[in-house]
Structure formats: structure tokens, C-alpha cells
Amino acid sequence: MSEFLIIRNTTEFIRFVLDNVVYISAAGNYSDIHTRDNESRTVTLQLGKIEDDYIEKIASDKKDFVRVGKSLIVNVDYVHVIIPSKGVLILSDNSTFKYTLKADKDVLKDMKKYVEAKWKNEIL
């Protein structure tokens, strides 16, 4: 059974299949939710509000969303490449989509350590 990220407020109700959410980016008082089908949906919530009210509630061993600096929340399952020295983060499923993002070098160094620790038993 799929888990969902449900955004609801006074003006909208939007349901995303959680596995389809690749990343969420800040857009001022709004946030853009980017999905596996290369679509994005703007919602009337700030990134911090999404993190506090939604992401923390759905985080588990199976679902892992991480704040990356001031403007991004990423689904760790789709981390494909991290190059801290260039400030580059690539999110992909290795077949249907690829998002190349920019982020602070120090933040990406921490992210690299985090995913290495998370996947230490899967790294050959």
C-alpha cells in the first residue's frame, strides 16, 4: 500500500504518492514539489512548514527526507551523485528522470557523510 504526502490548507488539498516525491524546493512563501514524472506542483506553504508539519511525521527507516540547506528537502532514496566541491547534487532513479541541483558545499559534505553512513552496508 502506498504512503502519501497530503498537503491541505484553506485553499487546496493535494495528495502525492510519497515514493514519487523526489525533492521539494523553496519559492518564497510557496514550495515546489518535484516528482518522478518530471512535474512540479506549487503549494502555498513555506518549506519550513512542510518540514515541521509533514516531513517529520512521515520520516521512518523506509522513508527518508532530508533538509539540504535553506531551500531544499530531498528524498534520500533518489540521491545519485553528490559532488561537494562543485556544489552539485543529482537526484535520479537511473532510468526515467534526473534533476541536477545546486547546494552549499558544506551542506553537501554533511549530506555525503549522512548517505554514506545510511548505506554503509550497501556500499561495495
N, C-alpha and C positions, 0 to 999 in steps of 0.2 A: 504494500500500500504506500502510495506517495505521501510525503510530508509537504506541507505548504507554508509559504510566507504569505500571510494575508495582511494587506495594508488597508486599513479602514479609518476614515475620519468623517467629518461632516459633509465633505463633497465627493468622496469616492470610496469604492470597495473594489479592490484588485487582488486576485489570487494568483500566485506564482507557484509552480511546482518547484520545490526547493532545489532539487538536483539541476534544474535548468538555470538557476541564477548563477552567473559567472562572477560578476562584481557589481558594486554599487558605487557611484561617484557623486561627489558633492556638486551642486549647481546653485550656490547661494542658499536661499530659503527652500530650495527644492532638491530632490535627489533623482538621479537617473539610474534605473535598474536595468542592467545589461544581461541578456540571456543567451543561451546556446544557439538560438536561431538567428543570431546577429541582429536582434531587435533590441530597442531600449524603450523604456516607458518612464516618463517623468511623473513623479509623485510629489505631492505638496507636503513633504516632511523633510526636515533637515537631517543630514547624515547622523549627527549625534543622537537625535531622537530615534532614528531607525536602529542604531546600535543599542541604545539603552532599552527601548521598549520591545524590540523584536529579536535582534540577533542574539542577545544574551540568553533569551528564553529558549531559542532553538539549538543553541550550541550543545554538542554532545561529542562522544568519541567518533560517531559516524559522520556528523555534520560539523564542519569547522570553517567558520568565517572569521577573518582576522582584519582588524583595522590596520591600514597601511598609511601612516601619516595623517594629515588633516583632511584629505579629500577622497580616500578610498576605503572600501571594505571589500575584501576578496574571498572567494570560495577557494580554500587551500587545495581542494581536490583538482583544480584546474591549473595550478602553478606548473608551468612547463619550463621556463627559463628565468633565472634571476642573475642579473649582472650588476652587482652593486657599484662597481667602478664607473659604469656608464649610466647609472640611474634607470636601468631598464628592467621591466617585469613583463614577461609574456605569459598570458593565460591561454590555454588551448586544451582541446580534447584529442589532439593529434590527428584529427580527420576532418571535422566539419567547420570548425571556427578557430580563429586566432585573434586575440586582442593584444596589442603592444602598448604598454602603459609606461609613463614616466613617474618616478617617485624619488624621494630624497635618498641619497646614497647611504647615509647612516641607518635610515629606516629599513632599507633593503638588506643591509648587512644583518640586522636583527632578524628580519624575515627569513633570510637564508639559514641562519642558525636554528630558527624555530622549525622550519620544514625538514632540515637535516635531522634534528632530534626526533621529530614526529615520525619520520620514515626511516629511522636508522636500521630497522630490521629488514627493510625492503631494498636498501642500497647494497649493490653487489661490489 
